[in-house]
Amino acid sequence: MPLADFSGIDILWICLSVFLILVGLGTAFVLVRLGGTAKRLTSLLTGVEQEAVPLIHKVNGTVDRVNKQLDKADVMTDSAVSAVVSVDKGVRAVTNAVAWPARKISALTAGARFGGASLKADHDPRRAFDAAQQAAERRGRDIDDELARDRHAPGA
């Protein structure tokens, strides 16, 4: 067929055919590359699965062991708190056992001192007794206030 027998539509058909062949070859190239990428992705995911599952099991075992140790630490802190509470009760009992007689002795001493001073100054036994009684009561209240203040102080 000579070139003169070709019409415009024939040239368009030839161009379209060449275009479609090039598009097919390009698509085939892209699909081959995509297949290789899919194969590498599958290999990567298989490797991750093989490595991650044992790692997850190891982490799970480690977390279990840490939880057991934390449970032991919890028991130890509970025991320490119980011991501190027991010591606190003991110290409070001793403090109360010592504080009551100390309060009485201090009040008696303050009363005797004020009563003696009043008797020496006024020579009136009744006024001396009243002064001694008031001084003893005042000293007892002062000691009670001081003990109460110490109980409510920070760190007590």
N, CA, C and O atoms as a GROMACS GRO file, in nm:
protein
  624
    1MET      N    1   0.082  -0.118   0.000
    1MET     CA    2   0.000   0.000   0.000
    1MET      C    3   0.087   0.124   0.000
    1MET      O    4   0.167   0.147   0.091
    2PRO      N    5   0.070   0.199  -0.098
    2PRO     CA    6   0.145   0.323  -0.104
    2PRO      C    7   0.092   0.424  -0.003
    2PRO      O    8  -0.022   0.415   0.045
    3LEU      N    9   0.178   0.518   0.028
    3LEU     CA   10   0.146   0.619   0.129
    3LEU      C   11   0.030   0.706   0.084
    3LEU      O   12  -0.036   0.766   0.169
    4ALA      N   13   0.004   0.716  -0.043
    4ALA     CA   14  -0.103   0.801  -0.094
    4ALA      C   15  -0.239   0.740  -0.067
    4ALA      O   16  -0.339   0.812  -0.065
    5ASP      N   17  -0.244   0.607  -0.046
    5ASP     CA   18  -0.374   0.542  -0.021
    5ASP      C   19  -0.421   0.561   0.124
    5ASP      O   20  -0.536   0.528   0.156
    6PHE      N   21  -0.334   0.613   0.212
    6PHE     CA   22  -0.376   0.634   0.352
    6PHE      C   23  -0.457   0.761   0.363
    6PHE      O   24  -0.422   0.864   0.307
    7SER      N   25  -0.563   0.750   0.436
    7SER     CA   26  -0.643   0.870   0.461
    7SER      C   27  -0.610   0.922   0.601
    7SER      O   28  -0.531   0.860   0.672
    8GLY      N   29  -0.666   1.030   0.641
    8GLY     CA   30  -0.643   1.092   0.771
    8GLY      C   31  -0.690   1.003   0.884
    8GLY      O   32  -0.628   0.996   0.991
    9ILE      N   33  -0.800   0.934   0.859
    9ILE     CA   34  -0.852   0.846   0.965
    9ILE      C   35  -0.762   0.728   0.989
    9ILE      O   36  -0.750   0.679   1.101
   10ASP      N   37  -0.696   0.680   0.882
   10ASP     CA   38  -0.603   0.568   0.896
   10ASP      C   39  -0.483   0.608   0.981
   10ASP      O   40  -0.435   0.531   1.064
   11ILE      N   41  -0.435   0.730   0.959
   11ILE     CA   42  -0.321   0.779   1.039
   11ILE      C   43  -0.363   0.794   1.185
   11ILE      O   44  -0.285   0.763   1.275
   12LEU      N   45  -0.484   0.840   1.210
   12LEU     CA   46  -0.533   0.852   1.348
   12LEU      C   47  -0.542   0.714   1.414
   12LEU      O   48  -0.510   0.698   1.532
   13TRP      N   49  -0.588   0.615   1.336
   13TRP     CA   50  -0.599   0.479   1.391
   13TRP      C   51  -0.461   0.425   1.424
   13TRP      O   52  -0.444   0.357   1.525
   14ILE      N   53  -0.365   0.454   1.342
   14ILE     CA   54  -0.228   0.407   1.367
   14ILE      C   55  -0.172   0.476   1.493
   14ILE      O   56  -0.111   0.411   1.578
   15CYS      N   57  -0.193   0.604   1.503
   15CYS     CA   58  -0.147   0.680   1.621
   15CYS      C   59  -0.214   0.627   1.747
   15CYS      O   60  -0.149   0.609   1.850
   16LEU      N   61  -0.345   0.601   1.739
   16LEU     CA   62  -0.418   0.549   1.855
   16LEU      C   63  -0.365   0.412   1.893
   16LEU      O   64  -0.351   0.383   2.012
   17SER      N   65  -0.335   0.328   1.795
   17SER     CA   66  -0.282   0.194   1.821
   17SER      C   67  -0.145   0.203   1.889
   17SER      O   68  -0.118   0.130   1.985
   18VAL      N   69  -0.059   0.291   1.839
   18VAL     CA   70   0.073   0.308   1.900
   18VAL      C   71   0.059   0.360   2.043
   18VAL      O   72   0.129   0.314   2.133
   19PHE      N   73  -0.032   0.455   2.064
   19PHE     CA   74  -0.057   0.510   2.197
   19PHE      C   75  -0.104   0.401   2.292
   19PHE      O   76  -0.055   0.391   2.404
   20LEU      N   77  -0.199   0.319   2.246
   20LEU     CA   78  -0.252   0.212   2.333
   20LEU      C   79  -0.145   0.107   2.363
   20LEU      O   80  -0.141   0.053   2.473
   21ILE      N   81  -0.058   0.078   2.265
   21ILE     CA   82   0.051  -0.017   2.290
   21ILE      C   83   0.147   0.040   2.394
   21ILE      O   84   0.191  -0.032   2.484
   22LEU      N   85   0.178   0.170   2.384
   22LEU     CA   86   0.267   0.233   2.482
   22LEU      C   87   0.202   0.236   2.621
   22LEU      O   88   0.268   0.212   2.722
   23VAL      N   89   0.071   0.266   2.626
   23VAL     CA   90  -0.001   0.265   2.754
   23VAL      C   91  -0.001   0.124   2.812
   23VAL      O   92   0.020   0.109   2.932
   24GLY      N   93  -0.022   0.023   2.732
   24GLY     CA   94  -0.020  -0.116   2.780
   24GLY      C   95   0.116  -0.156   2.833
   24GLY      O   96   0.127  -0.219   2.938
   25LEU      N   97   0.223  -0.117   2.758
   25LEU     CA   98   0.357  -0.148   2.804
   25LEU      C   99   0.389  -0.075   2.936
   25LEU      O  100   0.450  -0.133   3.026
   26GLY      N  101   0.348   0.052   2.947
   26GLY     CA  102   0.369   0.129   3.071
   26GLY      C  103   0.292   0.068   3.187
   26GLY      O  104   0.345   0.056   3.298
   27THR      N  105   0.167   0.030   3.161
   27THR     CA  106   0.086  -0.032   3.266
   27THR      C  107   0.147  -0.164   3.310
   27THR      O  108   0.151  -0.195   3.429
   28ALA      N  109   0.196  -0.243   3.212
   28ALA     CA  110   0.260  -0.371   3.245
   28ALA      C  111   0.384  -0.348   3.331
   28ALA      O  112   0.407  -0.421   3.427
   29PHE      N  113   0.463  -0.246   3.297
   29PHE     CA  114   0.582  -0.214   3.375
   29PHE      C  115   0.545  -0.175   3.518
   29PHE      O  116   0.607  -0.222   3.614
   30VAL      N  117   0.445  -0.089   3.532
   30VAL     CA  118   0.401  -0.045   3.664
   30VAL      C  119   0.347  -0.163   3.744
   30VAL      O  120   0.374  -0.174   3.864
   31LEU      N  121   0.271  -0.252   3.680
   31LEU     CA  122   0.216  -0.367   3.751
   31LEU      C  123   0.326  -0.463   3.795
   31LEU      O  124   0.318  -0.520   3.904
   32VAL      N  125   0.428  -0.482   3.712
   32VAL     CA  126   0.540  -0.568   3.751
   32VAL      C  127   0.612  -0.508   3.872
   32VAL      O  128   0.644  -0.579   3.967
   33ARG      N  129   0.636  -0.378   3.869
   33ARG     CA  130   0.700  -0.310   3.984
   33ARG      C  131   0.614  -0.318   4.109
   33ARG      O  132   0.664  -0.340   4.219
   34LEU      N  133   0.482  -0.300   4.090
   34LEU     CA  134   0.388  -0.308   4.202
   34LEU      C  135   0.386  -0.449   4.259
   34LEU      O  136   0.374  -0.466   4.381
   35GLY      N  137   0.396  -0.549   4.175
   35GLY     CA  138   0.403  -0.687   4.222
   35GLY      C  139   0.527  -0.711   4.306
   35GLY      O  140   0.520  -0.778   4.409
   36GLY      N  141   0.641  -0.656   4.263
   36GLY     CA  142   0.765  -0.667   4.341
   36GLY      C  143   0.752  -0.597   4.476
   36GLY      O  144   0.798  -0.649   4.578
   37THR      N  145   0.689  -0.480   4.476
   37THR     CA  146   0.667  -0.408   4.602
   37THR      C  147   0.576  -0.487   4.694
   37THR      O  148   0.600  -0.493   4.815
   38ALA      N  149   0.470  -0.547   4.638
   38ALA     CA  150   0.378  -0.628   4.719
   38ALA      C  151   0.451  -0.748   4.777
   38ALA      O  152   0.427  -0.787   4.891
   39LYS      N  153   0.541  -0.808   4.699
   39LYS     CA  154   0.618  -0.923   4.747
   39LYS      C  155   0.709  -0.881   4.863
   39LYS      O  156   0.716  -0.952   4.963
   40ARG      N  157   0.778  -0.768   4.850
   40ARG     CA  158   0.864  -0.719   4.958
   40ARG      C  159   0.783  -0.682   5.081
   40ARG      O  160   0.826  -0.707   5.193
   41LEU      N  161   0.664  -0.622   5.061
   41LEU     CA  162   0.578  -0.586   5.173
   41LEU      C  163   0.530  -0.711   5.247
   41LEU      O  164   0.525  -0.713   5.370
   42THR      N  165   0.495  -0.814   5.171
   42THR     CA  166   0.453  -0.940   5.232
   42THR      C  167   0.569  -0.999   5.312
   42THR      O  168   0.548  -1.048   5.424
   43SER      N  169   0.689  -0.996   5.258
   43SER     CA  170   0.807  -1.046   5.329
   43SER      C  171   0.832  -0.966   5.456
   43SER      O  172   0.864  -1.023   5.561
   44LEU      N  173   0.818  -0.834   5.447
   44LEU     CA  174   0.838  -0.749   5.564
   44LEU      C  175   0.736  -0.781   5.673
   44LEU      O  176   0.773  -0.796   5.789
   45LEU      N  177   0.609  -0.793   5.637
   45LEU     CA  178   0.505  -0.823   5.736
   45LEU      C  179   0.525  -0.960   5.799
   45LEU      O  180   0.499  -0.977   5.918
   46THR      N  181   0.570  -1.057   5.720
   46THR     CA  182   0.598  -1.189   5.775
   46THR      C  183   0.711  -1.180   5.876
   46THR      O  184   0.704  -1.241   5.983
   47GLY      N  185   0.816  -1.106   5.844
   47GLY     CA  186   0.928  -1.088   5.937
   47GLY      C  187   0.886  -1.017   6.064
   47GLY      O  188   0.927  -1.056   6.173
   48VAL      N  189   0.804  -0.914   6.050
   48VAL     CA  190   0.754  -0.842   6.167
   48VAL      C  191   0.671  -0.935   6.255
   48VAL      O  192   0.684  -0.933   6.377
   49GLU      N  193   0.588  -1.015   6.192
   49GLU     CA  194   0.505  -1.109   6.267
   49GLU      C  195   0.592  -1.210   6.341
   49GLU      O  196   0.566  -1.242   6.457
   50GLN      N  197   0.695  -1.260   6.275
   50GLN     CA  198   0.782  -1.360   6.338
   50GLN      C  199   0.862  -1.299   6.453
   50GLN      O  200   0.889  -1.367   6.552
   51GLU      N  201   0.900  -1.174   6.440
   51GLU     CA  202   0.979  -1.109   6.546
   51GLU      C  203   0.892  -1.048   6.654
   51GLU      O  204   0.931  -1.050   6.771
   52ALA      N  205   0.776  -0.994   6.619
   52ALA     CA  206   0.693  -0.921   6.716
   52ALA      C  207   0.622  -1.014   6.813
   52ALA      O  208   0.610  -0.981   6.931
   53VAL      N  209   0.576  -1.128   6.768
   53VAL     CA  210   0.501  -1.218   6.857
   53VAL      C  211   0.589  -1.265   6.972
   53VAL      O  212   0.545  -1.257   7.087
   54PRO      N  213   0.711  -1.315   6.948
   54PRO     CA  214   0.795  -1.352   7.063
   54PRO      C  215   0.829  -1.232   7.152
   54PRO      O  216   0.836  -1.245   7.275
   55LEU      N  217   0.850  -1.117   7.091
   55LEU     CA  218   0.879  -0.997   7.169
   55LEU      C  219   0.762  -0.961   7.259
   55LEU      O  220   0.781  -0.924   7.375
   56ILE      N  221   0.642  -0.972   7.208
   56ILE     CA  222   0.523  -0.944   7.288
   56ILE      C  223   0.512  -1.042   7.403
   56ILE      O  224   0.474  -1.004   7.514
   57HIS      N  225   0.545  -1.169   7.380
   57HIS     CA  226   0.542  -1.268   7.487
   57HIS      C  227   0.646  -1.236   7.594
   57HIS      O  228   0.619  -1.249   7.714
   58LYS      N  229   0.766  -1.192   7.551
   58LYS     CA  230   0.869  -1.154   7.648
   58LYS      C  231   0.825  -1.034   7.731
   58LYS      O  232   0.844  -1.033   7.853
   59VAL      N  233   0.768  -0.935   7.666
   59VAL     CA  234   0.720  -0.816   7.738
   59VAL      C  235   0.610  -0.854   7.836
   59VAL      O  236   0.606  -0.804   7.948
   60ASN      N  237   0.522  -0.943   7.794
   60ASN     CA  238   0.414  -0.987   7.882
   60ASN      C  239   0.471  -1.055   8.006
   60ASN      O  240   0.425  -1.030   8.118
   61GLY      N  241   0.572  -1.143   7.987
   61GLY     CA  242   0.636  -1.208   8.101
   61GLY      C  243   0.704  -1.109   8.193
   61GLY      O  244   0.698  -1.122   8.315
   62THR      N  245   0.770  -1.010   8.134
   62THR     CA  246   0.837  -0.908   8.214
   62THR      C  247   0.737  -0.827   8.295
   62THR      O  248   0.760  -0.799   8.413
   63VAL      N  249   0.628  -0.790   8.234
   63VAL     CA  250   0.524  -0.714   8.305
   63VAL      C  251   0.467  -0.798   8.418
   63VAL      O  252   0.440  -0.745   8.526
   64ASP      N  253   0.448  -0.927   8.397
   64ASP     CA  254   0.397  -1.014   8.504
   64ASP      C  255   0.496  -1.019   8.621
   64ASP      O  256   0.455  -1.012   8.737
   65ARG      N  257   0.626  -1.031   8.591
   65ARG     CA  258   0.725  -1.034   8.698
   65ARG      C  259   0.731  -0.900   8.772
   65ARG      O  260   0.744  -0.898   8.895
   66VAL      N  261   0.721  -0.790   8.700
   66VAL     CA  262   0.721  -0.658   8.764
   66VAL      C  263   0.599  -0.645   8.854
   66VAL      O  264   0.609  -0.591   8.965
   67ASN      N  265   0.483  -0.692   8.808
   67ASN     CA  266   0.363  -0.685   8.892
   67ASN      C  267   0.378  -0.766   9.019
   67ASN      O  268   0.333  -0.724   9.125
   68LYS      N  269   0.443  -0.884   9.010
   68LYS     CA  270   0.465  -0.965   9.130
   68LYS      C  271   0.556  -0.891   9.228
   68LYS      O  272   0.532  -0.891   9.348
   69GLN      N  273   0.660  -0.826   9.175
   69GLN     CA  274   0.750  -0.751   9.263
   69GLN      C  275   0.679  -0.631   9.326
   69GLN      O  276   0.702  -0.599   9.442
   70LEU      N  277   0.592  -0.566   9.249
   70LEU     CA  278   0.516  -0.454   9.305
   70LEU      C  279   0.420  -0.502   9.413
   70LEU      O  280   0.399  -0.432   9.512
   71ASP      N  281   0.363  -0.621   9.395
   71ASP     CA  282   0.277  -0.677   9.499
   71ASP      C  283   0.357  -0.701   9.627
   71ASP      O  284   0.309  -0.675   9.737
   72LYS      N  285   0.481  -0.752   9.612
   72LYS     CA  286   0.567  -0.772   9.729
   72LYS      C  287   0.598  -0.639   9.797
   72LYS      O  288   0.595  -0.628   9.919
   73ALA      N  289   0.629  -0.538   9.716
   73ALA     CA  290   0.659  -0.406   9.772
   73ALA      C  291   0.538  -0.349   9.844
   73ALA      O  292   0.551  -0.283   9.947
   74ASP      N  293   0.420  -0.374   9.791
   74ASP     CA  294   0.296  -0.328   9.854
   74ASP      C  295   0.280  -0.393   9.991
   74ASP      O  296   0.243  -0.326  10.087
   75VAL      N  297   0.308  -0.522  10.000
   75VAL     CA  298   0.299  -0.592  10.129
   75VAL      C  299   0.401  -0.534  10.226
   75VAL      O  300   0.371  -0.515  10.344
   76MET      N  301   0.523  -0.505  10.176
   76MET     CA  302   0.626  -0.449  10.264
   76MET      C  303   0.586  -0.311  10.315
   76MET      O  304   0.605  -0.281  10.433
   77THR      N  305   0.530  -0.227  10.228
   77THR     CA  306   0.491  -0.094  10.273
   77THR      C  307   0.375  -0.102  10.371
   77THR      O  308   0.367  -0.024  10.466
   78ASP      N  309   0.283  -0.198  10.348
   78ASP     CA  310   0.174  -0.217  10.445
   78ASP      C  311   0.230  -0.259  10.580
   78ASP      O  312   0.184  -0.211  10.683
   79SER      N  313   0.328  -0.348  10.579
   79SER     CA  314   0.391  -0.392  10.703
   79SER      C  315   0.461  -0.275  10.772
   79SER      O  316   0.453  -0.260  10.894
   80ALA      N  317   0.530  -0.193  10.693
   80ALA     CA  318   0.599  -0.078  10.750
   80ALA      C  319   0.500   0.020  10.811
   80ALA      O  320   0.525   0.075  10.919
   81VAL      N  321   0.389   0.042  10.744
   81VAL     CA  322   0.287   0.132  10.798
   81VAL      C  323   0.231   0.076  10.928
   81VAL      O  324   0.210   0.150  11.024
   82SER      N  325   0.206  -0.055  10.931
   82SER     CA  326   0.155  -0.117  11.054
   82SER      C  327   0.255  -0.103  11.168
   82SER      O  328   0.218  -0.076  11.282
   83ALA      N  329   0.384  -0.121  11.136
   83ALA     CA  330   0.486  -0.106  11.239
   83ALA      C  331   0.491   0.037  11.292
   83ALA      O  332   0.503   0.059  11.412
   84VAL      N  333   0.482   0.134  11.202
   84VAL     CA  334   0.484   0.274  11.244
   84VAL      C  335   0.363   0.306  11.330
   84VAL      O  336   0.374   0.378  11.430
   85VAL      N  337   0.248   0.253  11.292
   85VAL     CA  338   0.126   0.276  11.372
   85VAL      C  339   0.143   0.215  11.511
   85VAL      O  340   0.105   0.276  11.611
   86SER      N  341   0.200   0.095  11.517
   86SER     CA  342   0.222   0.029  11.647
   86SER      C  343   0.319   0.109  11.733
   86SER      O  344   0.296   0.129  11.852
   87VAL      N  345   0.428   0.155  11.671
   87VAL     CA  346   0.524   0.236  11.746
   87VAL      C  347   0.459   0.365  11.793
   87VAL      O  348   0.482   0.408  11.906
   88ASP      N  349   0.379   0.427  11.708
   88ASP     CA  350   0.310   0.550  11.745
   88ASP      C  351   0.218   0.528  11.864
   88ASP      O  352   0.214   0.609  11.957
   89LYS      N  353   0.144   0.417  11.861
   89LYS     CA  354   0.056   0.386  11.974
   89LYS      C  355   0.136   0.366  12.102
   89LYS      O  356   0.098   0.414  12.208
   90GLY      N  357   0.249   0.295  12.090
   90GLY     CA  358   0.334   0.273  12.206
   90GLY      C  359   0.390   0.403  12.262
   90GLY      O  360   0.390   0.425  12.383
   91VAL      N  361   0.438   0.489  12.171
   91VAL     CA  362   0.494   0.617  12.215
   91VAL      C  363   0.386   0.703  12.280
   91VAL      O  364   0.410   0.768  12.381
   92ARG      N  365   0.267   0.702  12.222
   92ARG     CA  366   0.158   0.780  12.282
   92ARG      C  367   0.120   0.726  12.419
   92ARG      O  368   0.092   0.803  12.511
   93ALA      N  369   0.119   0.592  12.433
   93ALA     CA  370   0.087   0.534  12.563
   93ALA      C  371   0.192   0.572  12.667
   93ALA      O  372   0.157   0.608  12.780
   94VAL      N  373   0.320   0.565  12.630
   94VAL     CA  374   0.426   0.603  12.723
   94VAL      C  375   0.418   0.752  12.755
   94VAL      O  376   0.433   0.793  12.870
   95THR      N  377   0.393   0.833  12.651
   95THR     CA  378   0.382   0.977  12.673
   95THR      C  379   0.267   1.009  12.768
   95THR      O  380   0.283   1.089  12.861
   96ASN      N  381   0.153   0.945  12.746
   96ASN     CA  382   0.039   0.970  12.835
   96ASN      C  383   0.067   0.919  12.976
   96ASN      O  384   0.026   0.981  13.074
   97ALA      N  385   0.138   0.804  12.987
   97ALA     CA  386   0.169   0.750  13.119
   97ALA      C  387   0.265   0.841  13.194
   97ALA      O  388   0.256   0.853  13.316
   98VAL      N  389   0.357   0.904  13.122
   98VAL     CA  390   0.454   0.993  13.186
   98VAL      C  391   0.395   1.133  13.203
   98VAL      O  392   0.426   1.202  13.301
   99ALA      N  393   0.312   1.176  13.111
   99ALA     CA  394   0.260   1.314  13.114
   99ALA      C  395   0.167   1.337  13.233
   99ALA      O  396   0.172   1.443  13.295
  100TRP      N  397   0.085   1.241  13.265
  100TRP     CA  398  -0.011   1.263  13.375
  100TRP      C  399   0.060   1.285  13.508
  100TRP      O  400   0.030   1.383  13.577
  101PRO      N  401   0.154   1.198  13.548
  101PRO     CA  402   0.224   1.225  13.674
  101PRO      C  403   0.309   1.352  13.668
  101PRO      O  404   0.319   1.425  13.766
  102ALA      N  405   0.371   1.377  13.553
  102ALA     CA  406   0.452   1.499  13.540
  102ALA      C  407   0.365   1.623  13.555
  102ALA      O  408   0.404   1.720  13.619
  103ARG      N  409   0.247   1.618  13.496
  103ARG     CA  410   0.153   1.730  13.509
  103ARG      C  411   0.115   1.752  13.654
  103ARG      O  412   0.112   1.865  13.703
  104LYS      N  413   0.084   1.642  13.724
  104LYS     CA  414   0.043   1.653  13.865
  104LYS      C  415   0.158   1.705  13.951
  104LYS      O  416   0.137   1.790  14.038
  105ILE      N  417   0.278   1.654  13.927
  105ILE     CA  418   0.393   1.698  14.008
  105ILE      C  419   0.424   1.844  13.980
  105ILE      O  420   0.452   1.920  14.073
  106SER      N  421   0.419   1.885  13.853
  106SER     CA  422   0.447   2.024  13.818
  106SER      C  423   0.342   2.117  13.878
  106SER      O  424   0.374   2.224  13.930
  107ALA      N  425   0.215   2.074  13.871
  107ALA     CA  426   0.108   2.157  13.930
  107ALA      C  427   0.125   2.166  14.082
  107ALA      O  428   0.107   2.273  14.140
  108LEU      N  429   0.158   2.054  14.146
  108LEU     CA  430   0.176   2.053  14.291
  108LEU      C  431   0.293   2.142  14.331
  108LEU      O  432   0.285   2.215  14.430
  109THR      N  433   0.403   2.138  14.254
  109THR     CA  434   0.520   2.220  14.283
  109THR      C  435   0.487   2.368  14.268
  109THR      O  436   0.522   2.450  14.353
  110ALA      N  437   0.418   2.402  14.157
  110ALA     CA  438   0.380   2.542  14.136
  110ALA      C  439   0.286   2.589  14.247
  110ALA      O  440   0.299   2.700  14.296
  111GLY      N  441   0.190   2.504  14.286
  111GLY     CA  442   0.097   2.541  14.394
  111GLY      C  443   0.169   2.560  14.525
  111GLY      O  444   0.141   2.655  14.598
  112ALA      N  445   0.264   2.470  14.558
  112ALA     CA  446   0.337   2.482  14.684
  112ALA      C  447   0.421   2.609  14.686
  112ALA      O  448   0.429   2.679  14.787
  113ARG      N  449   0.484   2.638  14.570
  113ARG     CA  450   0.568   2.758  14.563
  113ARG      C  451   0.484   2.885  14.580
  113ARG      O  452   0.520   2.973  14.659
  114PHE      N  453   0.372   2.894  14.507
  114PHE     CA  454   0.286   3.013  14.520
  114PHE      C  455   0.221   3.019  14.657
  114PHE      O  456   0.210   3.126  14.716
  115GLY      N  457   0.177   2.903  14.708
  115GLY     CA  458   0.115   2.901  14.842
  115GLY      C  459   0.214   2.943  14.949
  115GLY      O  460   0.179   3.019  15.040
  116GLY      N  461   0.338   2.893  14.939
  116GLY     CA  462   0.441   2.932  15.037
  116GLY      C  463   0.472   3.080  15.029
  116GLY      O  464   0.487   3.146  15.131
  117ALA      N  465   0.481   3.132  14.907
  117ALA     CA  466   0.509   3.275  14.892
  117ALA      C  467   0.394   3.358  14.947
  117ALA      O  468   0.417   3.462  15.009
  118SER      N  469   0.270   3.313  14.924
  118SER     CA  470   0.154   3.388  14.973
  118SER      C  471   0.148   3.381  15.126
  118SER      O  472   0.117   3.481  15.191
  119LEU      N  473   0.178   3.266  15.183
  119LEU     CA  474   0.175   3.252  15.329
  119LEU      C  475   0.283   3.338  15.393
  119LEU      O  476   0.262   3.399  15.497
  120LYS      N  477   0.401   3.342  15.328
  120LYS     CA  478   0.511   3.423  15.380
  120LYS      C  479   0.477   3.571  15.372
  120LYS      O  480   0.514   3.648  15.461
  121ALA      N  481   0.406   3.612  15.263
  121ALA     CA  482   0.377   3.754  15.245
  121ALA      C  483   0.258   3.798  15.330
  121ALA      O  484   0.264   3.905  15.391
  122ASP      N  485   0.149   3.717  15.336
  122ASP     CA  486   0.025   3.761  15.402
  122ASP      C  487   0.004   3.699  15.539
  122ASP      O  488  -0.074   3.753  15.617
  123HIS      N  489   0.066   3.593  15.573
  123HIS     CA  490   0.046   3.519  15.696
  123HIS      C  491  -0.098   3.474  15.714
  123HIS      O  492  -0.148   3.464  15.825
  124ASP      N  493  -0.165   3.448  15.598
  124ASP     CA  494  -0.305   3.400  15.602
  124ASP      C  495  -0.309   3.263  15.534
  124ASP      O  496  -0.292   3.254  15.412
  125PRO      N  497  -0.332   3.157  15.612
  125PRO     CA  498  -0.332   3.022  15.554
  125PRO      C  499  -0.441   3.002  15.450
  125PRO      O  500  -0.420   2.930  15.352
  126ARG      N  501  -0.556   3.062  15.468
  126ARG     CA  502  -0.666   3.045  15.372
  126ARG      C  503  -0.631   3.107  15.238
  126ARG      O  504  -0.652   3.044  15.134
  127ARG      N  505  -0.578   3.228  15.238
  127ARG     CA  506  -0.536   3.294  15.113
  127ARG      C  507  -0.420   3.219  15.049
  127ARG      O  508  -0.411   3.210  14.926
  128ALA      N  509  -0.332   3.165  15.130
  128ALA     CA  510  -0.218   3.089  15.078
  128ALA      C  511  -0.269   2.962  15.010
  128ALA      O  512  -0.220   2.925  14.903
  129PHE      N  513  -0.368   2.894  15.072
  129PHE     CA  514  -0.426   2.774  15.012
  129PHE      C  515  -0.494   2.807  14.879
  129PHE      O  516  -0.477   2.734  14.781
  130ASP      N  517  -0.573   2.916  14.875
  130ASP     CA  518  -0.639   2.956  14.751
  130ASP      C  519  -0.537   2.991  14.642
  130ASP      O  520  -0.554   2.952  14.526
  131ALA      N  521  -0.432   3.063  14.676
  131ALA     CA  522  -0.328   3.099  14.579
  131ALA      C  523  -0.259   2.973  14.528
  131ALA      O  524  -0.229   2.962  14.409
  132ALA      N  525  -0.234   2.878  14.617
  132ALA     CA  526  -0.170   2.751  14.576
  132ALA      C  527  -0.260   2.674  14.480
  132ALA      O  528  -0.215   2.621  14.379
  133GLN      N  529  -0.390   2.670  14.514
  133GLN     CA  530  -0.485   2.598  14.429
  133GLN      C  531  -0.496   2.663  14.291
  133GLN      O  532  -0.496   2.593  14.190
  134GLN      N  533  -0.505   2.794  14.285
  134GLN     CA  534  -0.513   2.864  14.157
  134GLN      C  535  -0.385   2.845  14.075
  134GLN      O  536  -0.392   2.825  13.954
  135ALA      N  537  -0.270   2.851  14.138
  135ALA     CA  538  -0.142   2.832  14.068
  135ALA      C  539  -0.132   2.690  14.013
  135ALA      O  540  -0.084   2.669  13.902
  136ALA      N  541  -0.177   2.592  14.091
  136ALA     CA  542  -0.173   2.452  14.046
  136ALA      C  543  -0.265   2.431  13.926
  136ALA      O  544  -0.228   2.365  13.830
  137GLU      N  545  -0.386   2.488  13.932
  137GLU     CA  546  -0.480   2.476  13.820
  137GLU      C  547  -0.424   2.544  13.695
  137GLU      O  548  -0.434   2.491  13.584
  138ARG      N  549  -0.366   2.664  13.714
  138ARG     CA  550  -0.309   2.738  13.602
  138ARG      C  551  -0.193   2.659  13.539
  138ARG      O  552  -0.183   2.650  13.416
  139ARG      N  553  -0.107   2.602  13.621
  139ARG     CA  554   0.007   2.524  13.569
  139ARG      C  555  -0.042   2.398  13.497
  139ARG      O  556   0.016   2.359  13.395
  140GLY      N  557  -0.146   2.334  13.548
  140GLY     CA  558  -0.203   2.216  13.482
  140GLY      C  559  -0.260   2.251  13.344
  140GLY      O  560  -0.240   2.177  13.248
  141ARG      N  561  -0.331   2.365  13.337
  141ARG     CA  562  -0.385   2.409  13.206
  141ARG      C  563  -0.272   2.442  13.109
  141ARG      O  564  -0.280   2.410  12.991
  142ASP      N  565  -0.167   2.507  13.160
  142ASP     CA  566  -0.053   2.541  13.073
  142ASP      C  567   0.011   2.414  13.015
  142ASP      O  568   0.044   2.410  12.896
  143ILE      N  569   0.028   2.313  13.097
  143ILE     CA  570   0.087   2.187  13.049
  143ILE      C  571  -0.006   2.120  12.949
  143ILE      O  572   0.040   2.069  12.847
  144ASP      N  573  -0.138   2.119  12.977
  144ASP     CA  574  -0.234   2.060  12.882
  144ASP      C  575  -0.230   2.133  12.748
  144ASP      O  576  -0.234   2.070  12.642
  145ASP      N  577  -0.223   2.267  12.753
  145ASP     CA  578  -0.215   2.345  12.629
  145ASP      C  579  -0.087   2.314  12.552
  145ASP      O  580  -0.088   2.303  12.429
  146GLU      N  581   0.024   2.301  12.625
  146GLU     CA  582   0.152   2.272  12.560
  146GLU      C  583   0.150   2.133  12.496
  146GLU      O  584   0.201   2.116  12.385
  147LEU      N  585   0.095   2.035  12.563
  147LEU     CA  586   0.085   1.899  12.506
  147LEU      C  587  -0.007   1.896  12.385
  147LEU      O  588   0.022   1.830  12.285
  148ALA      N  589  -0.118   1.969  12.393
  148ALA     CA  590  -0.211   1.974  12.280
  148ALA      C  591  -0.146   2.043  12.162
  148ALA      O  592  -0.165   2.001  12.048
  149ARG      N  593  -0.069   2.148  12.186
  149ARG     CA  594   0.000   2.219  12.079
  149ARG      C  595   0.104   2.129  12.013
  149ARG      O  596   0.120   2.131  11.891
  150ASP      N  597   0.176   2.049  12.093
  150ASP     CA  598   0.276   1.956  12.039
  150ASP      C  599   0.212   1.846  11.957
  150ASP      O  600   0.271   1.802  11.859
  151ARG      N  601   0.093   1.800  11.994
  151ARG     CA  602   0.024   1.696  11.918
  151ARG      C  603  -0.021   1.745  11.782
  151ARG      O  604  -0.026   1.668  11.687
  152HIS      N  605  -0.055   1.873  11.772
  152HIS     CA  606  -0.107   1.928  11.646
  152HIS      C  607   0.000   1.998  11.564
  152HIS      O  608  -0.028   2.052  11.457
  153ALA      N  609   0.123   1.996  11.614
  153ALA     CA  610   0.233   2.060  11.540
  153ALA      C  611   0.267   1.977  11.417
  153ALA      O  612   0.250   1.855  11.419
  154PRO      N  613   0.315   2.040  11.309
  154PRO     CA  614   0.354   1.964  11.189
  154PRO      C  615   0.467   1.866  11.222
  154PRO      O  616   0.561   1.900  11.295
  155GLY      N  617   0.456   1.745  11.168
  155GLY     CA  618   0.556   1.642  11.190
  155GLY      C  619   0.531   1.563  11.317
  155GLY      O  620   0.605   1.469  11.346
  156ALA      N  621   0.427   1.599  11.394
  156ALA     CA  622   0.398   1.523  11.516
  156ALA      C  623   0.304   1.410  11.488
  156ALA      O  624   0.268   1.335  11.580
   0.00000   0.00000   0.00000
